Amino acid sequence: MKPILLILDDWEGKIAASSCWDRLKEFVTINYLREPISSVNESELSNVSFLMAIRERTALTEEVFAKLPQLKLILQTGGHAYHIDTAAARRRNIIIALGRHVKAPQVSVPELTFAMMLSILHLLPQAQVAMHEGQWPTLIGRTLSGRRLGILGMGRHGSRVAHIAKTAFAMDVVAWERLGSSVSRPDGIPRLNLEELLQTSDVVSIHLRLSPESTGLINAARLQKMKPRSILINTSRGAIVDESALAEVLRNGPLAGAGIDTFVHEPLSPDSPLRLLNNVILTPHIGWTVEEVFEEFAQIACTQLLQYLEGMLDAAELIK
């Protein structure tokens, strides 16, 4: 009997559509679970050897692992495992392999970042609503060109946003990084302290990892210090920004608008005050949900499982 690979949360059906699984069919039985794993009886999971998780859609806890007594390997898409009880996995000798080499988000997240910037400055949401209501509104927008972009975090997303901003929009780009600031780095982007960046930037875009240090970083006091008529973009992690304080500064200033793709609690509550504001673009965490990302997820998972079966899984991909 072939071991079972269980794929979780393929809501869009894009993982199942990948041709990469043809490489595995002679070695494993592939099953898909679209319902919550918490609602599945242990008897239906007792023979699962391998698990593929789509980002953090399912929390993998001690209780979940108890239903999977034969589980040996988790193929975790993306470069982190915030949602996995890694201590519980270690106690059960479950290996966690990360998909750190996904490249498509380096394109998709910056593209969404600029889509939000341009939509807010050119008043596209307001124009869209008015036109569909039969109106011909008089709207005055603003351009990105020549404005200051402040980037929080110069990792793979932030650095690409900086490159696009400079080369495509002739923006004045500055940055802040958690490990400290200096006049400039090899990339030529000046580093400022956080307060100066917030006070002088026309657009602030967040590209930080979630950590104890970044949680709540953009709080009420810092939002109040932002440049009048500036805009805030968050395609990183919702918990970095105080959502209640954000709603307040969007209502009363100094912010002119915001584009938010990630939230403290997802899905966003129907009664969130952000939903009532017409100067904020809200998207349901779609920065990474593009076809190219899902295909890469599938290809990496297939390769890692084959490597595991051959005893050649790269230790650098594993959570220690």
Steps between C-alpha positions, in 0.01 A plus 500: 500500500640839398542771763242779497569867427218721627475848349315756711297805402532497121200731486574631153584158352831634367719253689302204368527641146882485497657238277779445754299234682551262208854453632368367831209276409703179495639573847211649698122525510395865479186614682351848532324638807298817452303482824660599833725221626355553849166363375649177359502181704836356600412175325506682167843650572679216674692389190618843386881511473550836331316830529510800266379826656401806296658791682341552844143406407493221759655518846702182553478443874557218747132409462537471122817292531319263736268413210799422277697227683691398184595852391869527409534812286324837461556676168444861604451743213673833548795598710353492851295280731330742740193276514682176586564386855862419422571373853216249469631395159848440644359288781335278239809497272306674222724673247393844373632600157456862394452622144748783532588526131165625371578787263160609369406706812800720424296615202141468620533684833679805353246510215213513749687765699516733200145416395388628839719811490376598155137423577503716811685796351293497180173448694408192299259350759304825520494534121386139458208536741387835359516385137299186572239720669462703180704799614787686331701607806752782518802341664850636555765235558872508563801333340766274648777665302732711713337405830681337791444130560596369843551123512493307826714192441741457211470124450404331175170690470612837631812509284299428186245767590791743542641410159166546325431827681832649393516373144136505393361792700805717581410498868729609781544175693608468863484202733497384861624166625459350844872432545590866483557783258791658321543763233480245220560138405643341185156530338528879517179540706546733799394353835312727736379455854137395514360831621674702230385258231138521613506878529652562156362226272205553267451124478601244764510135394546218752709196408606363840487151641267457793700475821467613861686817400280580199165414662320827570788700353270742318296602800268793567780740593702424187197519273427847637856607409469407134521770237168673427322349194738205493388144430584170666531165320516171690551181298707343777327398825192655658627491857772753414235776484252601770177461298280708733749786496529468122125544461519812718774671296322410177188674631664807650852525357783517447467204258331558165461132424622147553527170318478196729536139388569336837315518831546404862215250473410346166239501359448865596202543731185624323471777760857627461498883489734481202213365288309827546768727355518600133868600512636154572542214254444164670602175334472147646871412530548461124860616472616139467192333346601497134518200270877512481538471878277194525688327221829567676356372827403173331831459318706561815287263708528227236876537485538499879288188541697317233822605673364375833408164350851475358659603831639818346283779647715814542548572871512872421128486417401355835385667820743391768 
